[in-house]
Amino acid sequence: MPNIKSAKKRVLIAEARNARNKAAKSDLKTAIKKFEAVAAEGNRTEAEGAYKVAVKKVDQAVAKGILHKNTAAHRKSALTLKFNKIG
């Protein structure tokens, strides 16, 4: 445990940021899993909605600094390929 007041504050701030980032990452993973589940069923109309949500979550993760922009591009490309394979 830190003894200096500013160090104690930094610990609290780090915990808050960690919780916020963890929640955002979880939200992102959930959106991607929902899209993949719908895509596996083969329903294009439902998949389109889930695809838009997943891509939006990836973009938001980049804006928040949770994902690197190249990682986001890779994930969006993979989602797009899966979406385009749906009949």
C-alpha atoms as one frame of an Amber mdcrd trajectory, in Angstrom:
protein
   0.000   0.000   0.000   1.239   3.470  -0.800   1.966   5.896   2.016   1.985
   9.108   0.020  -1.339  10.852  -0.495  -0.926  11.285  -4.268   0.045   7.623
  -4.646  -3.099   6.591  -2.764  -5.154   8.727  -5.126  -3.473   7.152  -8.165
  -4.400   3.689  -6.854  -8.057   4.721  -6.600  -8.014   6.263 -10.071  -6.340
   3.185 -11.539  -9.000   0.936  -9.986 -11.791   3.077 -11.422 -10.234   3.092
 -14.894  -9.627  -0.644 -14.696 -13.282  -1.260 -13.862 -14.429   1.025 -16.703
 -12.134  -0.650 -19.240 -13.149  -4.118 -18.066 -16.837  -3.272 -18.486 -16.244
  -1.863 -21.975 -14.217  -4.921 -23.025 -16.932  -7.222 -21.713 -19.572  -5.255
 -23.621 -17.490  -5.541 -26.792 -17.017  -9.299 -26.415 -20.737  -9.773 -25.760
 -21.689  -7.866 -28.913 -19.278  -9.935 -31.016 -20.532 -13.214 -29.527 -24.156
 -12.217 -30.176 -23.331 -11.504 -33.813 -21.506 -14.813 -34.204 -24.440 -16.693
 -32.658 -26.927 -15.048 -35.021 -24.585 -15.560 -37.982 -24.339 -19.259 -37.151
 -28.136 -19.500 -37.390 -28.034 -17.973 -40.851 -30.724 -15.322 -40.349 -29.489
 -12.377 -42.423 -31.897  -9.734 -41.108 -31.046 -10.405 -37.448 -27.373 -10.738
 -38.335 -27.396  -7.322 -39.999 -28.575  -5.658 -36.802 -26.095  -7.572 -34.656
 -23.319  -6.792 -37.163 -23.991  -3.052 -36.956 -23.962  -3.169 -33.148 -20.719
  -5.185 -33.056 -18.933  -2.861 -35.485 -20.097   0.163 -33.507 -18.778  -1.368
 -30.274 -15.400  -2.040 -31.921 -15.215   1.579 -33.077 -16.134   2.820 -29.609
 -13.422   0.632 -28.073 -10.861   2.283 -30.363 -12.118   5.740 -29.390 -11.775
   4.868 -25.700  -8.276   3.471 -26.197  -9.250  -0.098 -25.334  -8.320  -1.523
 -28.747  -5.570  -0.529 -31.159  -6.901   0.720 -34.484  -5.231  -2.117 -36.417
  -6.745  -4.709 -34.072 -10.127  -3.090 -34.605  -9.669  -3.169 -38.379  -8.774
  -6.859 -38.182 -11.856  -7.659 -36.075 -14.199  -5.629 -38.268 -12.811  -7.356
 -41.349 -13.441 -10.771 -39.787 -16.992  -9.753 -38.848 -17.631  -8.474 -42.370
 -16.393 -11.716 -43.927 -18.716 -13.744 -41.660 -21.614 -11.427 -42.451 -21.055
 -11.671 -46.210 -21.012 -15.489 -46.059 -24.584 -15.503 -44.735 -26.932 -16.364
 -47.610
